Amino acid sequence: MKIRYFITAVLVAASTVFNGCSLDEKMESSEPQTFFQTRAQCVSAVNSCYYTLKNLYTNVMMIATEGVTDLAVIYSATVDCTLDISPSQPRFGATVWTQAYKGVMFCNSAIAGIERSPLPAKDKIELKGEAQIMRAFYYYLLTSFFGDVPYYTVDVATQELQIEVAHLPRMSAVETRNKLIAELQELCPLLPQERTSDVKENRAGAAMGWMLIAKMAAWNKDWDTVIDAVDRLEEIYGDLGQYPLEDIMFRNKNTPESIFEIQHTYTLGGVNYSSNVAAICMPYPKTQNKPIYDKVEIEELGATATAWQPMRPSAFLAGSLLYKGVNDKRDAITLIHDGLNGQKFSTTGYTWMGRKFWCPGMYQTYDSNNYKVFRYADALLLKAEAYCMKETDAATAVEYLNKTRRRAEAGDYTFRNWTKLFQEIMDERARELFGEFQRKFDLVRWGNWYERVQAFSNYDKVQANIQPCHEYYPIPDTEVVYSGYALDNNAYKACGL
């Protein structure tokens, strides 16, 4: 099947799967070269830019980004849980590589089609800009998972171009991010400066673009760019205190503080856009056909849910950061200690993932929660980190750190020295953002993932398998071969894998 026909099939499918889009959109053409003639067709193309997210944000994404860090562990034979990963067995890395590059391909196709469309300039800026933001998001994921990756922006509309792109080598992740940052810096001021929750259908807009700039600039240690991007978000979002802490729960969808969420719905017997993260976030084991989880009755979870081998908070998270009795409102949302409603879990002292991740009344593993990927609190903590790393303005760094602490009623932090401040920022990002698909990314960009997993994971299989090269996933060896060895896994080779 040639690429242009594959893309067309996705464009047609995307016109019906994106949340809130009309099911009555009519397709007037089956060839991408003549497809982009109406706004409805261009919207369908932009819808395709979201198409692969459902394949990326699953329970394994949670395992890969949170479950093998200093904050959590999952005692499962699932190989991503045990770091049994190599170029010949890339595990979730193969999914990320395939689905993220599909996303890039759909975005490139949409951008090129919208550029040549007869739409008014205003519509072109809006729709093309959305596709550019989504393309930047996929490259953000790719560089976070793999480091240096091939970078391309052409519409792969011919087999010749497909072969050319397939033979691209890795490009510096720093250079890739710099290109994307420059593109977004030019684009974002042209878009409406509004919160994502105010954008029709919660689509990616300027807020998402500014957040991506801040995230990628933090990876590149470009702290002035981080500060500038967060300044723009502050103009849009204002005071963090106006956003209820309870809204961080995944069940509370498209809340005003959110910048980007993975959209899910579930209706028994209907059209479903659901995933399965909640299945690894409940107390375990579950009693069949009863709302009983690890011997505790939890009515809000219901009797019909299926619980899988769970992810568990590490002793560091549950014993040092969000421990029982801590003066921090996030604790009761993020973790459940010992028991609930006067009932005790079967194992004394056990802590489980909390209500933040539960899906009330879930049927089997159909988790209809939205997944929080980017929130405003994250941006404010990035600004605290930027000022800390610049070591020029301790008062401002502490002020931004304390914005999230105050909302959680955790008390203000007092500056001692730059080293202790950075440690507190690392800890505060754990308290605020745990389970939001990014702890590993933070540890890798800080350069301490390997050391902290060794120090805080008590899973013997992780300790037996972990290698420094595992900070990034390997490129699947099938892709290396297909590239004519333009691609490589030299870091894994150096580790003997």
C-alpha distance (Angstrom), angle and dihedral (degrees) to the residues before:
residue distance angle dihedral
M1 . . .
K2 3.78 . .
I3 3.79 118.8 .
R4 3.82 95.5 -114.8
Y5 3.81 91.5 58.9
F6 3.80 91.8 46.5
I7 3.79 91.1 51.6
T8 3.80 91.1 47.8
A9 3.81 90.8 53.2
V10 3.79 89.6 52.5
L11 3.80 91.9 48.3
V12 3.79 90.2 54.0
A13 3.81 92.6 46.2
A14 3.79 92.5 46.4
S15 3.78 91.2 56.9
T16 3.81 87.3 69.3
V17 3.80 105.6 31.8
F18 3.81 103.3 54.6
N19 3.76 111.8 98.8
G20 3.79 111.0 -101.6
C21 3.80 97.8 8.4
S22 3.76 120.0 133.1
L23 3.78 116.6 -99.0
D24 3.79 88.8 -153.1
E25 3.79 97.2 67.9
K26 3.79 108.9 130.0
M27 3.77 123.8 -143.6
E28 3.77 112.5 -138.1
S29 3.79 97.5 -176.0
S30 3.79 140.4 27.9
E31 3.83 97.1 -156.0
P32 3.82 119.5 81.7
Q33 3.81 91.0 -143.5
T34 3.82 90.4 63.2
F35 3.80 98.9 25.1
F36 3.81 101.8 88.2
Q37 3.79 99.8 74.9
T38 3.82 103.4 113.6
R39 3.78 136.1 38.8
A40 3.82 89.7 -114.6
Q41 3.80 90.3 56.8
C42 3.81 92.1 47.7
V43 3.81 90.7 49.1
S44 3.80 88.7 51.8
A45 3.80 88.9 53.4
V46 3.80 91.4 51.0
N47 3.81 89.1 48.5
S48 3.80 87.9 60.5
C49 3.81 88.4 62.0
Y50 3.82 87.6 72.3
Y51 3.80 94.8 43.5
T52 3.80 99.8 99.7
L53 3.82 97.1 45.9
K54 3.80 90.9 88.5
N55 3.82 89.2 60.2
L56 3.79 93.2 47.6
Y57 3.80 104.1 45.3
T58 3.80 102.6 63.5
N59 3.78 135.1 120.5
V60 3.81 88.5 -78.9
M61 3.81 91.1 58.4
M62 3.81 86.2 55.5
I63 3.81 90.2 49.6
A64 3.81 93.3 47.3
T65 3.81 96.2 48.0
E66 3.82 103.2 31.2
G67 3.81 110.2 10.3
V68 3.81 97.6 68.4
T69 3.79 100.6 44.5
D70 3.79 138.1 87.5
L71 3.82 89.9 -80.1
A72 3.80 105.8 53.1
V73 3.77 147.4 16.5
I74 3.78 134.1 -165.5
Y75 3.79 117.1 -155.9
S76 3.77 95.7 -149.4
A77 3.77 136.6 126.9
T78 3.81 88.1 -127.2
V79 3.79 99.4 122.4
D80 3.80 96.3 -132.8
C81 3.82 86.2 60.8
T82 3.80 91.1 56.1
L83 3.83 99.8 39.1
D84 3.79 90.5 -120.3
I85 3.79 86.7 153.8
S86 3.79 131.8 138.5
P87 3.82 138.0 145.3
S88 3.81 89.8 -88.3
Q89 3.82 90.5 46.7
P90 3.81 104.4 33.0
R91 3.82 92.2 159.0
F92 3.82 111.0 -176.6
G93 3.79 88.3 4.5
A94 3.82 88.5 73.8
T95 3.80 89.9 54.8
V96 3.80 93.5 48.3
W97 3.80 92.4 46.7
T98 3.82 94.1 49.2
Q99 3.79 99.2 39.8
A100 3.81 97.3 40.7
Y101 3.78 92.6 49.6
K102 3.80 89.3 47.4
G103 3.78 85.8 54.5
V104 3.82 90.4 50.6
M105 3.81 89.8 49.2
F106 3.81 93.0 51.1
C107 3.81 91.1 47.1
N108 3.80 92.6 49.4
S109 3.80 90.5 49.5
A110 3.81 92.3 48.8
I111 3.82 92.7 47.6
A112 3.79 93.4 49.8
G113 3.80 92.9 45.5
I114 3.79 94.1 48.5
E115 3.81 90.7 48.4
R116 3.81 91.6 57.9
S117 3.81 94.8 38.9
P118 3.84 122.2 108.4
L119 3.82 91.7 -122.3
P120 3.83 120.0 131.4
A121 3.80 115.2 -92.3
K122 3.83 92.7 -108.6
D123 3.81 92.2 55.7
K124 3.78 91.2 45.9
I125 3.81 92.2 53.7
E126 3.81 92.1 48.9
L127 3.80 97.8 46.1
K128 3.79 98.6 35.3
G129 3.81 89.0 46.5
E130 3.79 91.7 54.8
A131 3.81 90.5 52.0
Q132 3.82 90.7 48.0
I133 3.80 91.0 52.3
M134 3.80 91.3 50.3
R135 3.82 90.7 47.9
A136 3.79 88.9 53.3
F137 3.81 89.1 50.7
Y138 3.80 92.4 54.5
Y139 3.80 91.1 49.4
Y140 3.81 89.0 47.4
L141 3.83 87.9 56.8
L142 3.80 93.6 44.1
T143 3.80 94.7 50.4
S144 3.81 90.9 44.0
F145 3.82 91.9 52.3
F146 3.81 101.0 36.3
G147 3.81 108.5 16.4
D148 3.80 108.6 -143.6
V149 3.81 110.7 32.2
P150 3.82 137.5 165.6
Y151 3.79 111.8 -82.4
Y152 3.78 124.9 -156.1
T153 3.80 136.7 153.4
V154 3.81 102.4 -174.8
D155 3.78 123.0 115.1
V156 3.81 103.8 -108.4
A157 3.79 94.4 -142.0
T158 3.82 99.7 145.7
Q159 3.77 136.1 48.7
E160 3.80 89.2 -118.6
L161 3.79 91.1 58.3
Q162 3.80 90.5 46.0
I163 3.80 90.2 56.3
E164 3.80 91.5 45.9
V165 3.80 92.5 51.1
A166 3.81 91.9 45.2
H167 3.81 89.3 59.3
L168 3.79 96.4 52.4
P169 3.82 114.5 121.4
R170 3.79 126.6 -135.7
M171 3.80 113.7 -71.1
S172 3.79 122.3 -152.4
A173 3.80 109.2 -84.9
V174 3.80 88.5 -141.4
E175 3.80 90.8 55.8
T176 3.81 92.1 45.4
R177 3.79 91.3 52.0
N178 3.80 92.2 46.3
K179 3.80 90.8 54.0
L180 3.80 91.4 49.1
I181 3.81 92.6 45.5
A182 3.81 91.2 52.3
E183 3.81 91.0 49.1
L184 3.80 92.8 49.1
Q185 3.81 93.0 45.1
E186 3.79 88.3 58.1
L187 3.81 93.9 43.0
C188 3.82 105.8 42.1
P189 3.84 98.3 65.0
L190 3.83 88.4 56.6
L191 3.80 93.0 59.4
P192 3.82 128.5 76.1
Q193 3.81 108.6 -82.4
E194 3.80 98.3 -130.2
R195 3.78 140.2 127.5
T196 3.78 116.3 -92.3
S197 3.80 89.7 -116.9
D198 3.82 87.8 60.4
V199 3.81 93.4 51.9
K200 3.79 113.6 95.7
E201 3.83 109.1 -96.7
N202 3.84 89.7 0.6
R203 3.78 91.8 -87.2
A204 3.80 124.7 170.0
G205 3.79 111.1 -81.0
A206 3.79 141.3 149.0
A207 3.82 93.5 -47.3
M208 3.80 90.8 56.3
G209 3.80 89.8 47.3
W210 3.81 94.0 51.5
M211 3.81 90.1 47.0
L212 3.79 92.1 52.1
I213 3.79 89.6 50.6
A214 3.81 90.0 53.1
K215 3.82 93.8 46.1
M216 3.80 95.3 47.6
A217 3.82 92.8 42.9
A218 3.82 89.0 53.2
W219 3.81 89.2 54.5
N220 3.82 88.1 51.1
K221 3.82 92.4 45.3
D222 3.80 89.4 -123.2
W223 3.79 93.6 146.9
D224 3.81 98.0 173.9
T225 3.81 89.8 57.4
V226 3.81 90.0 49.1
I227 3.79 90.0 53.6
D228 3.80 93.7 47.3
A229 3.82 93.0 49.5
V230 3.81 92.8 48.3
D231 3.80 89.5 47.9
R232 3.82 87.2 59.6
L233 3.78 90.8 49.6
E234 3.80 90.7 50.1
E235 3.80 89.1 56.2
I236 3.80 88.0 55.8
Y237 3.82 102.1 37.9
G238 3.80 104.7 29.9
D239 3.80 122.2 -172.9
L240 3.81 115.7 14.2
G241 3.81 89.7 -147.5
Q242 3.80 91.6 73.3
Y243 3.82 91.1 66.5
P244 3.84 114.7 81.0
L245 3.78 114.8 -120.7
E246 3.83 90.1 -135.9
D247 3.81 88.8 66.5
I248 3.81 90.0 75.2
M249 3.83 88.1 77.0
F250 3.79 111.1 106.8
R251 3.81 91.7 -128.6
N252 3.82 90.0 65.0
K253 3.77 100.9 80.7
N254 3.79 130.3 -151.6
T255 3.78 93.9 -8.3
P256 3.82 120.0 -178.5
E257 3.83 94.0 -103.5
S258 3.80 93.0 54.5
I259 3.78 120.8 103.9
F260 3.81 98.5 180.0
E261 3.81 132.1 5.9
I262 3.80 132.9 174.5
Q263 3.81 104.3 -119.5
H264 3.82 120.0 -129.2
T265 3.81 136.9 169.5
Y266 3.79 132.6 173.2
T267 3.78 131.3 -166.1
L268 3.78 120.5 170.9
G269 3.80 106.2 -111.4
G270 3.80 92.6 3.0
V271 3.79 138.5 94.9
N272 3.80 106.8 -57.3
Y273 3.79 132.3 -156.6
S274 3.78 100.4 175.4
S275 3.77 139.2 129.7
N276 3.79 137.3 -166.6
V277 3.82 112.3 -111.5
A278 3.81 92.8 117.4
A279 3.82 89.3 58.9
I280 3.84 89.5 72.5
C281 3.81 95.1 39.8
M282 3.82 102.8 65.7
P283 3.81 130.8 90.9
Y284 3.80 109.0 -88.8
P285 2.99 144.9 -102.6
K286 3.79 103.6 32.8
T287 3.80 122.9 -152.9
Q288 3.79 110.0 -121.6
N289 3.83 115.1 -104.4
K290 3.80 92.0 -2.1
P291 3.82 132.5 92.5
I292 3.80 90.4 -120.1
Y293 3.80 119.1 126.1
D294 3.80 120.0 -177.6
K295 3.82 88.6 -17.0
V296 3.85 92.7 -52.2
E297 3.79 122.3 112.0
I298 3.82 109.7 -129.8
E299 3.79 108.9 178.8
E300 3.81 95.7 -175.4
L301 3.80 90.4 62.4
G302 3.80 91.3 52.3
A303 3.78 131.6 -153.6
T304 3.82 99.8 -83.9
A305 3.81 99.8 64.8
T306 3.79 122.2 110.2
A307 3.79 115.0 -140.9
W308 3.80 120.5 -154.6
Q309 3.80 128.9 -162.2
P310 3.81 97.9 -58.4
M311 3.75 136.3 -126.6
R312 3.80 109.3 -122.2
P313 3.79 130.3 -157.4
S314 3.77 112.8 -108.6
A315 3.78 121.3 -114.4
F316 3.80 86.9 -109.4
L317 3.82 93.0 58.1
A318 3.81 97.3 37.9
G319 3.79 96.3 36.8
S320 3.80 104.7 36.2
L321 3.81 109.8 21.1
L322 3.82 109.0 27.0
Y323 3.78 101.8 15.2
K324 3.79 127.2 160.7
G325 3.79 109.8 -74.5
V326 3.81 96.0 15.1
N327 3.79 116.1 150.7
D328 3.80 94.5 -117.7
K329 3.81 124.6 105.9
R330 3.80 90.8 -149.4
D331 3.78 91.1 70.0
A332 3.82 95.0 71.4
I333 3.82 90.6 48.6
T334 3.80 99.3 42.9
L335 3.83 103.5 37.6
I336 3.80 139.9 24.3
H337 3.82 114.6 -146.3
D338 3.83 123.8 -156.9
G339 3.80 97.8 -30.9
L340 3.78 149.4 -33.8
N341 3.82 137.2 -109.3
G342 3.78 92.0 5.9
Q343 3.82 93.4 -51.2
K344 3.79 122.5 116.8
F345 3.78 127.0 -138.4
S346 3.78 114.6 -115.7
T347 3.79 93.4 -107.8
T348 3.79 114.7 58.1
G349 3.77 114.0 -122.3
Y350 3.80 95.4 14.8
T351 3.78 118.8 150.3
W352 3.80 121.8 -160.7
M353 3.78 135.8 -171.5
G354 3.78 108.1 -81.3
R355 3.78 142.9 -133.5
K356 3.80 92.7 -70.6
F357 3.81 87.8 79.3
W358 3.81 103.4 30.8
C359 3.79 121.2 109.1
P360 3.83 108.0 -146.1
G361 3.79 114.0 -129.8
M362 3.80 93.1 0.9
Y363 3.82 116.2 -176.4
Q364 3.81 111.0 -136.5
T365 3.84 104.7 -49.7
Y366 3.81 97.2 -31.2
D367 3.79 100.0 127.6
S368 3.81 107.2 -171.8
N369 3.81 95.1 -179.7
N370 3.77 119.4 118.4
Y371 3.79 113.2 -118.1
K372 3.79 117.0 -127.7
V373 3.80 110.3 -133.0
F374 3.82 103.5 160.6
R375 3.82 126.9 19.1
Y376 3.80 133.1 174.5
A377 3.81 91.6 -114.0
D378 3.80 88.3 62.6
A379 3.81 90.2 55.6
L380 3.80 92.8 50.9
L381 3.80 91.0 51.1
L382 3.80 89.6 49.8
K383 3.80 88.0 56.1
A384 3.81 90.1 50.6
E385 3.80 88.5 51.2
A386 3.81 92.1 48.1
Y387 3.80 93.0 54.6
C388 3.80 90.1 44.3
M389 3.80 92.4 52.6
K390 3.81 91.6 47.3
E391 3.83 89.2 52.4
T392 3.79 91.5 -152.4
D393 3.81 106.2 105.6
A394 3.78 116.2 30.6
A395 3.80 93.6 171.3
T396 3.82 93.2 58.6
A397 3.80 92.7 43.9
V398 3.81 90.7 52.7
E399 3.80 92.5 44.0
Y400 3.81 91.7 57.4
L401 3.78 92.0 44.7
N402 3.79 89.7 52.4
K403 3.82 93.9 53.0
T404 3.80 91.3 77.1
R405 3.80 93.1 37.7
R406 3.81 92.0 54.0
R407 3.77 93.2 51.1
A408 3.80 88.1 52.9
E409 3.83 90.5 46.0
A410 3.79 88.4 -124.3
G411 3.79 96.5 136.7
D412 3.79 129.5 -111.7
Y413 3.79 123.6 -65.0
T414 3.81 116.6 -128.8
F415 3.80 119.9 -144.0
R416 3.81 116.7 -112.9
N417 3.79 105.4 157.8
W418 3.79 138.0 -31.0
T419 3.82 94.8 -98.2
K420 3.79 93.4 53.5
L421 3.80 90.9 44.5
F422 3.79 91.7 54.6
Q423 3.81 89.9 49.0
E424 3.80 89.6 51.9
I425 3.82 91.3 49.8
M426 3.81 89.8 52.3
D427 3.80 89.5 50.3
E428 3.80 93.5 44.9
R429 3.80 91.8 52.2
A430 3.82 86.4 54.1
R431 3.81 93.1 51.6
E432 3.79 95.0 44.7
L433 3.80 103.3 36.1
F434 3.80 106.3 29.3
G435 3.79 111.5 143.0
E436 3.80 95.5 16.9
F437 3.81 95.8 115.4
Q438 3.78 99.9 -101.3
R439 3.82 115.7 81.2
K440 3.79 92.8 102.2
F441 3.80 90.4 48.8
D442 3.80 89.6 53.8
L443 3.80 93.3 48.7
V444 3.80 93.1 47.3
R445 3.80 93.8 49.7
W446 3.83 88.7 47.5
G447 3.80 88.7 51.2
N448 3.81 96.1 -125.9
W449 3.83 106.4 95.2
Y450 3.83 95.3 108.7
E451 3.79 94.7 47.4
R452 3.80 95.4 44.9
V453 3.79 94.9 48.0
Q454 3.79 89.2 50.1
A455 3.80 89.7 49.9
F456 3.80 100.6 42.9
S457 3.81 108.9 26.8
N458 3.80 113.9 88.8
Y459 3.80 95.0 -175.0
D460 3.81 106.2 119.4
K461 3.83 93.4 -151.9
V462 3.78 91.2 55.3
Q463 3.79 91.0 48.1
A464 3.82 90.2 49.6
N465 3.81 95.6 48.6
I466 3.80 106.2 33.4
Q467 3.80 117.2 117.0
P468 3.82 129.3 172.3
C469 3.81 89.5 -111.9
H470 3.81 90.4 63.7
E471 3.80 90.3 77.8
Y472 3.80 83.4 89.3
Y473 3.78 127.0 34.2
P474 3.81 116.4 -114.6
I475 3.77 121.4 -110.0
P476 3.84 105.1 -109.0
D477 3.79 108.2 -96.8
T478 3.82 89.4 -130.3
E479 3.81 87.5 63.9
V480 3.80 91.0 47.6
V481 3.81 90.3 53.9
Y482 3.81 92.7 44.3
S483 3.81 89.7 52.4
G484 3.81 90.1 58.6
Y485 3.82 86.4 -112.6
A486 3.78 92.3 -61.1
L487 3.81 82.8 127.7
D488 3.80 123.0 60.1
N489 3.79 145.0 -175.0
N490 3.78 97.3 -148.7
A491 3.81 94.0 151.1
Y492 3.81 90.4 56.9
K493 3.80 90.8 44.6
A494 3.80 89.0 54.9
C495 3.83 88.4 54.2
G496 3.81 90.9 51.2
L497 3.83 94.1 -108.9
